[in-house]
Amino acid sequence: MKQLLMILCAGACLASCDSKKDEKKDDKMDGDKKEAGTTENKSSVDLPYTAGYTANWDANVSDEDVKTVLDSYKFWSENELDKLMGVMADTVTVDFASGLHAVHSNADLRKTWASHRDSLSSIRITMDSWHKMHATDKGDTYVVVWYNEYDTYKDGHVDSAAYHDINQLKGGKISWYSTYKRPLK
């Protein structure tokens, strides 16, 4: 990404170094008047909003952090709650698809999830994609995932949904988890 940015900047710099003769020729062709010597990279698009949190992102997230997040889904599907809680922080903020917002200790979150997981005989997850996100001005790390989950309850009922989750990591552990759900049936 940095290399692409450097190439684009170098190309813009070279393009702005045309002779005055070329500038006059361009002005006549375009019908626009250009100010000589301006090299501002301001967007010509006037955005209707400013970001309340940040608009400064890069993908500078370690593969270990991605593995931690993906492992959490694997542990959930394989009913390995001890391992799942091992990748969660001591205190976890959770925004559930139902709209419920909660801050749980690791132990309390385990109780909440164990109760739901015990109602299921199996879970199958198909992971569609993930994206690394690092807020450069905040220093926060996120891994966003998109997946389908197929839950089979002990009574035989099957529930399936498409999910979009945001996982924030601090110190190599998931400290905030937000999930968005769309039923598949």
C-alpha positions in Angstrom: 0.0 0.0 0.0 2.8 2.4 0.9 4.6 1.5 -2.4 1.4 2.3 -4.3 1.1 5.6 -2.5 4.7 6.5 -3.3 4.3 5.6 -7.0 1.1 7.8 -7.2 2.9 10.7 -5.4 5.9 10.4 -7.7 3.6 10.3 -10.8 1.7 13.4 -9.6 5.0 15.2 -9.0 6.2 14.4 -12.5 2.9 15.4 -14.0 3.0 18.8 -12.2 6.5 19.4 -13.5 5.3 20.1 -17.1 6.7 23.1 -18.8 4.8 26.4 -18.9 4.2 25.7 -22.6 2.4 22.5 -21.8 0.4 24.3 -19.1 -0.8 26.9 -21.7 -1.6 24.1 -24.2 -3.6 22.3 -21.5 -5.5 25.4 -20.5 -6.5 26.0 -24.1 -7.6 22.4 -24.5 -9.5 22.1 -21.3 -11.0 25.6 -21.3 -10.1 25.8 -17.6 -7.7 28.3 -16.0 -5.0 26.7 -13.8 -2.9 28.3 -11.3 0.8 27.7 -12.0 2.7 26.0 -9.2 -0.3 24.6 -7.2 0.2 21.0 -6.1 -2.4 20.6 -3.4 -4.0 17.2 -3.2 -7.3 18.3 -1.8 -10.2 16.2 -2.7 -12.6 17.8 -5.1 -15.4 16.0 -3.3 -17.1 17.8 -0.5 -18.1 15.0 1.9 -21.3 15.5 3.8 -19.9 14.2 7.1 -16.7 14.2 9.0 -15.7 11.1 10.9 -16.4 11.2 14.6 -13.9 8.5 15.4 -11.4 8.5 12.6 -11.0 8.3 8.8 -7.3 7.4 9.1 -6.9 3.6 8.6 -4.3 1.3 7.4 -3.9 -2.5 7.4 -1.0 -2.6 9.9 -2.4 -5.5 11.9 -0.4 -8.6 12.7 -1.3 -11.9 11.4 -1.2 -13.2 15.0 -4.1 -10.8 15.8 -6.0 -12.1 12.8 -5.3 -15.7 14.0 -6.6 -14.8 17.5 -9.9 -13.6 16.0 -10.3 -16.5 13.6 -9.4 -18.9 16.4 -12.3 -17.4 18.5 -14.8 -18.5 15.8 -13.2 -22.0 15.5 -13.3 -22.4 19.3 -17.0 -21.3 19.4 -18.0 -23.7 16.6 -16.1 -26.6 18.2 -17.5 -25.9 21.7 -14.1 -25.2 23.2 -15.2 -22.5 25.6 -12.0 -22.6 27.7 -9.9 -21.9 24.6 -12.4 -19.2 23.5 -12.1 -17.4 26.8 -8.3 -17.6 26.5 -8.4 -15.3 23.5 -10.8 -12.8 25.2 -9.6 -10.0 27.4 -10.2 -9.9 31.2 -13.0 -7.4 30.5 -14.9 -7.5 27.2 -17.4 -5.0 25.8 -20.0 -6.7 23.6 -22.6 -5.2 21.3 -25.0 -8.1 20.4 -27.0 -8.2 17.2 -30.2 -7.8 19.3 -29.0 -4.3 20.3 -27.9 -5.3 23.8 -24.7 -3.6 24.9 -22.9 -5.1 27.8 -19.5 -5.0 29.6 -18.6 -8.4 31.0 -15.8 -9.9 32.9 -14.2 -12.8 31.1 -15.9 -15.2 33.6 -19.4 -13.6 33.2 -19.1 -13.7 29.5 -18.2 -17.4 29.6 -21.4 -18.1 31.6 -23.5 -16.1 29.1 -22.1 -17.8 26.1 -22.0 -21.3 27.8 -25.7 -21.1 28.4 -26.4 -20.4 24.7 -23.8 -22.9 23.4 -25.3 -25.6 25.6 -28.6 -25.3 23.7 -26.9 -26.2 20.4 -25.8 -29.6 19.2 -23.5 -28.2 16.5 -22.3 -25.0 14.8 -20.9 -24.8 11.3 -19.2 -21.5 10.3 -18.2 -20.7 6.7 -15.8 -17.7 6.8 -16.3 -15.5 3.8 -13.7 -12.8 4.4 -11.8 -10.7 6.9 -10.1 -7.3 6.9 -7.3 -5.9 9.0 -8.0 -2.3 10.2 -5.6 -0.2 12.2 -6.7 3.4 13.3 -3.4 5.2 12.7 -4.3 8.2 14.8 -5.9 6.2 17.6 -3.5 3.2 17.7 -6.5 0.8 17.8 -6.5 -2.6 16.1 -9.6 -4.3 14.6 -10.3 -7.4 12.6 -13.6 -7.3 10.7 -15.1 -10.6 9.6 -17.9 -11.7 7.3 -19.3 -15.2 7.7 -22.3 -17.5 7.7 -23.2 -19.5 10.7 -25.5 -22.6 10.8 -26.7 -23.5 14.3 -28.3 -26.8 14.9 -30.3 -26.9 18.2 -30.6 -30.0 20.3 -34.3 -30.3 19.3 -33.2 -30.5 15.6 -34.2 -26.9 14.6 -31.6 -25.2 12.3 -31.0 -21.5 12.4 -28.7 -19.9 9.8 -27.6 -16.3 9.4 -25.0 -14.1 7.7 -22.8 -12.1 10.2 -20.6 -9.1 10.0 -18.5 -8.7 13.2 -16.0 -6.2 14.4 -13.4 -7.4 16.8 -11.1 -4.9 18.6 -7.9 -6.3 20.0 -5.7 -4.9 22.8 -2.6 -6.7 24.0 -3.3 -9.6 21.7 -6.8 -10.3 23.2 -10.3 -9.4 22.0 -11.6 -6.6 24.1 -14.6 -5.4 22.1 -16.9 -7.4 19.9 -19.8 -6.1 17.9 -22.0 -8.4 15.7 -24.5 -7.7 13.0 -26.9 -10.5 11.9 -29.1 -11.1 8.8 -31.1 -14.3 8.8 -30.5 -16.5 5.8 -34.0 -18.0 5.7 
